[in-house]
Amino acid sequence: MPTINERKTQLTKRLGELEARLGGIEIELDKPMSQDWEDRSAEREGDEVLESMGNSGLHEIAMITAALERIENGVYGNCIKCDEQILDARLDLLPHTHLCRNCAAAEAAV
């Protein structure tokens, strides 16, 4: 089972990776469009994919930032809904999760 410091390091590393990836996406989206209509159509499709990846990355960044705040506040690993301990196996898979398995399942069912 990783320690809190190891979790913090893992989360911080992932945050850096996401920020770098989002920076690359932003650069790609800022490139001027081609003058050719067929190329422009393909570029727009690619831009939609990049925007989706960017939105997903922004969501994960928000989740990681919140997890790092929970570490600083000493409540990391506790569910924010029921305050039960989140299983280590769940934190291994989703170190930024804020919900225990039961609360996550209840939220997904809504």
N, C-alpha and C positions, 0 to 999 in steps of 0.2 A: 504494500500500500504506500503510495507516494506521500511525502510530507506536504504540509501547507507550502513551504518554500519551494518544493519541487513543482507543485501545482502552479504556483505563482510564476515560476520560471517558464513552465510549459505554456501558460496563458500569454505571458509577455512575448514569448517567441512567436506564437501564432499571430498575435496582434501585429507584430512587425511584418510578418509575411503578408498578412492581409493588406496592410497599409501600402506595402510595396506593390502588390498586385493591383490595388485600386489606383495607385499613381500611374501605373502602366496603362490601365484601361482609360484613365482620363486623358493621357497623352494621345492614345489611339483615337479616342472620340473627338479630340480637338483638331485632328488632321483635316485639311481641306478636302472637300468632296471632288470626285472626278468630274470632268465635263461631259464624259460619255454617259448617256442615259442608262445603258445596260450595266456598265460598271457601277454607276451610282445606285442602281437598284440592289445590286449584290452588296454594296457597301452598307446600305441602309439595313439590310437583313443582318449583316454582321454587327452593325451598331446595336440592333435590338438585342442580340445575344450578349454583347458586352454590357449593355445597360442592365440586363437581367443579372448577369454575374456581379456587376457592381452593387446592385440593390441587395443581393444575397450577402455579399461581403460586408456591406454597411450594417446589415442586421446582425451578422456574426460579431462585428466589431462592437456593437452596442451590448451584445450579450457578454462578451469578454470583459469589456469595461465595467459592466455591472458586477461580474464575478470578482474582478480585482478589487472593487469597492467593498464587496462582502468580505473578502480576505482582510482588507484593512480594518473593517469594522468588527472582525472576529466572529462573523456569522456564516462564513463560507461552509458549505456542506450541509446546511439546514435548509429545508424547504421553506420558501417564503410564504406559502399558504397555510401549512399545518404545523410548521416548525419541527417536523420530524427529521431525523438524520437521513440524508440522501445516501443510498448504498454506494460503497466504494466502486463496485462494478459499473454503476451508472456514471459516476464521476470519471472513471477511466475512459468511458466512451464519449461522454459529453462533459468535459471539465468545466464548461461555462454554464451548465444547466442550473436553473434556480428552483426547479420543482422535483419532488420525489416521484417515483414511478406512479404511484396512485393518483396524485394530483395532476400529473401530466396526462394520464389516461383520461381522467375526468374532464380536463380542459379540452382535450382532443375530441371528446364525445359531444361537446357542445356545438 
